[in-house]
Amino acid sequence: MPLNVASISSPGWVSAGGSRVAAELAAPRATLRVPASICRAPCWACRPDRGRPAAELEQTLRHVAEDTTRLVRLTDQLLELERATAGQPSVAAAGADLAAAVQRAARRATYALTGTGRQVHLGPGAQVQVDASPEQLDLVLGNVVDNAIIHGAGSVQIAASLSGSAVRVIVQDDGAGLDAAFVPHATERFRRADAARSTPGNGLGLAVVHTVLAGVGGDLWLCSHSTHHRYPPAQHAQVNCGHGPSQPSCTVLTAVLPLTSPKPRAWRRPPPLCKRTADNSALGWKDGRRVEAA
């Protein structure tokens, strides 16, 4: 279903930063109109000896693909924010395999970094189930890893470790880090650091991560240089950021997720050993099966 751009002016959208939503949507919509009109040109215009050269048309199609991807990503993030804010997760949380989700995030990151000279390194893992749906877990890890890919530099390192009734997933890169004054505002919707304004993105990735983690009972840490910041609400006060007392010069993001609690089995009354029926026959149980005796 297409996104209704007119609905952005509604009070709900305005309270969530509707003017920024409109600006983010307006730019790619405007840039898509001209390339689309070029692609709709008569086929004779595509001939090398007439009209536009093939190389220009190929470049136009690449721009269309980039802008379309940006629109799809923005729409998906807005929908996820709406679900998480309303307390309506996309899929009911039934426990997700953390190790499998980390592997999926690492594969996506490896593919995204192909040809850049950067690598993805997987550190220690944890074979546990977390109290979130697989979709929510993929959303958190995907956005955290994307943040390191887009705004970081060097290798991307992913590790997980247990801490009491929670598990930490730590994502680190070798970039220059964030300004300490910006760190407390990094999860605000459409808020971007000055150094990140020239890179792809719309300032929603960490907002999605923070909102989803808060909804499943987790925490988000962002550490850079001498700043170690945990965003409220602090639902795991005993769990720190997990990368030791050293002050990282790069950006370190730590997602704290609650472990799935084992559900107690419902008590059931055991069947009677024997009972009499109306025709005076006896019903009994042997080796878990019912037997009948005269």
Backbone torsions as a table, in degrees:
resi	resn	phi	psi	omega
1	MET	NA	128.8	-177.8
2	PRO	-68.1	151.7	179.3
3	LEU	-75.2	129.2	179.4
4	ASN	-82.6	100.6	-176.2
5	VAL	-66.2	-29.4	-179.7
6	ALA	-64.1	-27.6	-178.4
7	SER	-70.8	-8.7	179.7
8	ILE	-64.4	-26.1	-179.2
9	SER	-77.8	-3.0	179.9
10	SER	-68.6	156.8	-177.0
11	PRO	-57.0	-38.2	-178.9
12	GLY	-62.2	-42.4	-180.0
13	TRP	-70.7	-39.5	-178.6
14	VAL	-63.5	-40.9	-180.0
15	SER	-65.2	-24.8	-179.9
16	ALA	-96.4	15.6	-179.7
17	GLY	95.9	43.8	-174.2
18	GLY	-62.0	-36.0	-179.8
19	SER	-63.8	-37.5	177.2
20	ARG	-69.9	-37.3	176.3
21	VAL	-59.5	-45.6	-179.5
22	ALA	-61.6	-41.2	-180.0
23	ALA	-66.2	-41.5	-179.2
24	GLU	-65.8	-35.7	-179.7
25	LEU	-79.4	-33.1	-174.9
26	ALA	-67.3	-39.2	-176.0
27	ALA	-61.5	-54.5	179.7
28	PRO	-68.3	-29.6	177.8
29	ARG	-64.3	-40.0	-179.7
30	ALA	-68.5	-41.8	-177.9
31	THR	-73.0	-18.8	178.4
32	LEU	-78.5	-24.4	-174.5
33	ARG	-65.2	-47.6	-176.8
34	VAL	-66.1	-50.3	177.2
35	PRO	-59.1	-35.6	179.7
36	ALA	-65.6	-38.1	178.9
37	SER	-67.0	-32.7	177.7
38	ILE	-67.5	-42.2	-178.8
39	CYS	-66.5	-24.6	179.7
40	ARG	-85.5	2.2	-179.1
41	ALA	-63.4	155.2	178.5
42	PRO	-56.6	151.5	-174.9
43	CYS	-61.2	-27.8	-179.1
44	TRP	-65.5	-23.7	-179.7
45	ALA	-72.1	-16.1	-179.2
46	CYS	-85.6	-7.9	-179.8
47	ARG	-70.9	142.9	-178.1
48	PRO	-58.5	-31.7	-176.6
49	ASP	-87.7	-2.2	-179.7
50	ARG	-140.1	142.4	173.7
51	GLY	68.7	-143.5	-173.0
52	ARG	-86.1	143.8	178.7
53	PRO	-70.0	157.3	-177.2
54	ALA	-62.7	-35.7	-179.1
55	ALA	-62.4	-38.4	179.4
56	GLU	-67.6	-38.0	178.3
57	LEU	-67.2	-38.4	177.7
58	GLU	-64.0	-40.6	177.8
59	GLN	-64.9	-38.1	178.1
60	THR	-62.5	-42.8	179.1
61	LEU	-65.0	-34.6	176.5
62	ARG	-64.5	-41.1	177.8
63	HIS	-64.2	-38.8	177.7
64	VAL	-61.9	-43.7	179.8
65	ALA	-63.1	-41.6	179.7
66	GLU	-64.5	-45.2	-179.6
67	ASP	-67.5	-36.3	177.6
68	THR	-65.0	-42.8	177.1
69	THR	-60.5	-40.3	179.2
70	ARG	-63.5	-42.9	178.9
71	LEU	-64.3	-43.1	-179.7
72	VAL	-63.4	-43.3	-179.6
73	ARG	-64.6	-43.3	178.8
74	LEU	-61.9	-43.8	179.5
75	THR	-62.9	-45.1	179.1
76	ASP	-60.7	-43.1	-178.7
77	GLN	-66.8	-38.5	177.8
78	LEU	-65.3	-40.2	178.2
79	LEU	-65.7	-41.4	178.6
80	GLU	-65.8	-38.9	176.2
81	LEU	-62.8	-40.7	179.5
82	GLU	-64.4	-43.5	179.0
83	ARG	-63.7	-46.7	-176.9
84	ALA	-66.6	-39.8	179.7
85	THR	-66.1	-36.6	-179.7
86	ALA	-82.7	-0.8	-179.1
87	GLY	71.2	29.4	-179.2
88	GLN	-121.6	84.6	179.3
89	PRO	-62.6	150.3	-178.3
90	SER	-59.8	-37.7	-179.6
91	VAL	-132.4	139.3	-179.6
92	ALA	-60.0	132.6	-179.1
93	ALA	-70.8	119.3	-179.9
94	ALA	-130.8	12.8	-178.0
95	GLY	98.5	130.4	-178.5
96	ALA	-128.6	146.7	179.6
97	ASP	-78.4	112.1	-176.4
98	LEU	-66.4	-44.4	-177.4
99	ALA	-59.5	-41.8	178.9
100	ALA	-65.2	-39.6	179.6
101	ALA	-66.3	-39.0	177.4
102	VAL	-63.9	-40.5	177.3
103	GLN	-62.8	-41.0	178.6
104	ARG	-63.9	-43.2	179.0
105	ALA	-64.0	-39.4	179.6
106	ALA	-66.1	-39.1	178.5
107	ARG	-64.4	-43.5	179.2
108	ARG	-63.5	-40.2	180.0
109	ALA	-66.6	-41.3	178.6
110	THR	-60.6	-42.2	178.5
111	TYR	-65.3	-41.6	-178.5
112	ALA	-66.6	-29.3	-177.3
113	LEU	-93.9	4.8	179.8
114	THR	-59.4	128.3	178.5
115	GLY	85.5	-1.7	-179.0
116	THR	-96.5	-11.6	-175.9
117	GLY	83.8	-4.9	178.4
118	ARG	-92.1	154.3	-176.7
119	GLN	-129.0	164.2	176.0
120	VAL	-114.3	128.2	-179.7
121	HIS	-116.7	126.1	177.1
122	LEU	-96.8	123.1	177.2
123	GLY	-90.8	-157.2	178.1
124	PRO	-58.1	144.5	-179.3
125	GLY	-116.1	-177.2	179.5
126	ALA	-144.3	120.3	179.4
127	GLN	-87.6	80.1	-175.9
128	VAL	-135.8	163.6	172.3
129	GLN	-103.4	132.5	179.6
130	VAL	-108.5	156.6	-174.2
131	ASP	-84.1	68.2	178.0
132	ALA	-158.6	162.2	176.9
133	SER	-79.4	157.0	176.1
134	PRO	-56.6	-35.4	179.4
135	GLU	-66.6	-43.0	178.2
136	GLN	-63.6	-40.7	180.0
137	LEU	-65.2	-42.6	177.1
138	ASP	-63.2	-36.1	-180.0
139	LEU	-65.8	-44.2	-179.9
140	VAL	-65.1	-54.2	-176.7
141	LEU	-66.0	-38.3	179.8
142	GLY	-61.3	-44.7	-179.3
143	ASN	-70.9	-37.5	178.6
144	VAL	-65.1	-44.7	179.3
145	VAL	-68.3	-39.4	176.6
146	ASP	-59.4	-37.3	179.0
147	ASN	-61.0	-41.6	178.6
148	ALA	-69.2	-34.1	-179.3
149	ILE	-70.8	-46.2	-172.7
150	ILE	-78.2	-45.2	-171.8
151	HIS	-103.3	-8.0	-178.4
152	GLY	-99.0	-166.3	179.0
153	ALA	-150.8	165.0	178.8
154	GLY	68.9	-156.3	-177.4
155	SER	-76.7	156.1	175.5
156	VAL	-109.2	123.3	-176.5
157	GLN	-111.9	131.2	-178.5
158	ILE	-125.9	127.9	179.3
159	ALA	-145.2	159.0	179.0
160	ALA	-137.5	146.1	179.3
161	SER	-150.5	146.2	179.0
162	LEU	-81.9	147.0	175.2
163	SER	-150.0	94.9	-178.4
164	GLY	65.2	-125.8	-179.0
165	SER	-92.6	18.6	-178.7
166	ALA	-137.4	170.2	176.6
167	VAL	-133.2	140.1	178.4
168	ARG	-101.6	135.5	170.2
169	VAL	-115.3	117.0	-173.7
170	ILE	-110.1	125.3	178.3
171	VAL	-120.1	126.4	-174.6
172	GLN	-137.4	145.9	174.8
173	ASP	-129.6	-179.3	-176.7
174	ASP	-107.6	28.9	-178.8
175	GLY	-78.3	-172.8	-176.4
176	ALA	-79.4	-10.7	-179.8
177	GLY	86.8	-179.9	-177.8
178	LEU	-110.3	153.1	173.9
179	ASP	-66.1	136.8	-176.0
180	ALA	-59.8	-32.2	-178.7
181	ALA	-70.4	-23.9	-178.3
182	PHE	-87.1	-24.8	-172.9
183	VAL	-52.7	-47.7	-179.4
184	PRO	-63.5	-16.7	-176.9
185	HIS	-104.6	5.9	-172.3
186	ALA	-67.4	-22.8	-178.8
187	THR	-95.8	4.4	177.2
188	GLU	-75.1	142.1	-176.2
189	ARG	-64.9	130.7	178.3
190	PHE	66.9	13.6	177.6
191	ARG	-89.3	127.0	-178.5
192	ARG	-131.9	144.1	175.3
193	ALA	-69.0	154.0	-178.4
194	ASP	-59.0	-38.5	-178.1
195	ALA	-70.8	-17.2	-176.4
196	ALA	-95.3	-1.9	-175.5
197	ARG	-70.2	-18.9	179.2
198	SER	-93.4	1.3	-179.9
199	THR	-107.0	160.9	178.4
200	PRO	-62.2	154.2	178.3
201	GLY	133.6	169.3	-179.2
202	ASN	-135.9	8.7	177.1
203	GLY	78.4	23.8	-179.1
204	LEU	-113.6	-14.7	-173.0
205	GLY	-58.4	-53.7	-178.9
206	LEU	-72.2	-25.6	174.4
207	ALA	-64.7	-40.4	176.6
208	VAL	-64.3	-46.5	-179.5
209	VAL	-58.5	-48.7	-178.0
210	HIS	-62.8	-42.7	-177.7
211	THR	-67.0	-43.0	179.8
212	VAL	-66.5	-44.7	-179.9
213	LEU	-62.1	-42.9	178.3
214	ALA	-62.7	-34.5	-178.9
215	GLY	-72.1	-28.1	-179.7
216	VAL	-97.6	4.0	178.8
217	GLY	89.8	28.1	-179.3
218	GLY	-113.1	-176.0	-179.9
219	ASP	-132.4	159.6	176.0
220	LEU	-128.2	127.9	174.5
221	TRP	-111.7	142.2	170.9
222	LEU	-131.4	120.9	-176.8
223	CYS	-123.7	136.3	178.4
224	SER	-156.9	129.2	-177.2
225	HIS	57.0	-121.7	-178.2
226	SER	-96.0	8.9	-176.3
227	THR	-103.1	125.6	173.8
228	HIS	-122.3	108.8	-171.5
229	HIS	-123.0	128.8	173.1
230	ARG	-109.3	129.7	-178.0
231	TYR	-84.9	139.9	179.8
232	PRO	-70.5	156.0	0.3
233	PRO	-83.3	142.2	178.8
234	ALA	-81.0	94.3	-175.2
235	GLN	-92.4	-9.0	176.5
236	HIS	-133.5	72.9	-174.1
237	ALA	-61.9	-26.7	-177.4
238	GLN	-83.8	-5.8	-177.7
239	VAL	-104.7	119.4	179.5
240	ASN	-91.6	-171.3	-175.6
241	CYS	-71.9	-20.8	166.3
242	GLY	88.6	0.8	-179.1
243	HIS	-108.2	22.9	173.0
244	GLY	86.0	176.0	-176.0
245	PRO	-76.7	-10.5	-178.8
246	SER	-64.9	150.6	-179.1
247	GLN	-95.4	107.6	-177.2
248	PRO	-71.1	136.5	176.2
249	SER	-83.0	-17.5	178.5
250	CYS	-95.6	-169.5	177.9
251	THR	-99.3	130.0	178.0
252	VAL	-123.0	122.2	177.1
253	LEU	-109.8	129.3	-179.7
254	THR	-122.7	119.8	175.4
255	ALA	-100.9	121.7	178.2
256	VAL	-101.6	121.1	-175.7
257	LEU	-120.4	138.6	177.8
258	PRO	-75.7	143.9	176.2
259	LEU	-76.4	152.1	177.4
260	THR	-71.1	126.9	179.5
261	SER	-82.8	134.8	177.3
262	PRO	-65.6	131.8	-179.0
263	LYS	-85.8	131.6	179.3
264	PRO	-66.0	140.9	179.9
265	ARG	-75.9	139.8	-180.0
266	ALA	-68.9	136.9	-180.0
267	TRP	-77.8	134.1	178.5
268	ARG	-123.0	138.0	179.1
269	ARG	-67.9	129.6	179.1
270	PRO	-67.2	149.4	-179.7
271	PRO	-68.4	151.7	178.2
272	PRO	-66.6	150.4	179.4
273	LEU	-68.2	-35.0	-177.8
274	CYS	-160.7	144.5	174.2
275	LYS	-147.7	154.5	-179.6
276	ARG	-94.0	142.5	178.0
277	THR	-107.7	178.8	-175.2
278	ALA	-64.7	-32.7	-178.7
279	ASP	-90.0	16.4	174.3
280	ASN	67.5	20.5	174.2
281	SER	-91.6	159.2	-177.4
282	ALA	-107.9	134.0	175.4
283	LEU	-108.6	130.1	178.7
284	GLY	-140.8	175.4	-178.8
285	TRP	-124.2	134.0	177.6
286	LYS	-139.9	125.0	-179.0
287	ASP	55.2	38.3	176.5
288	GLY	81.4	2.5	179.9
289	ARG	-121.3	147.5	-179.8
290	ARG	-81.4	134.2	177.6
291	VAL	-125.9	152.6	-178.6
292	GLU	-118.0	134.1	179.1
293	ALA	-124.6	148.5	-178.9
294	ALA	-71.2	NA	NA
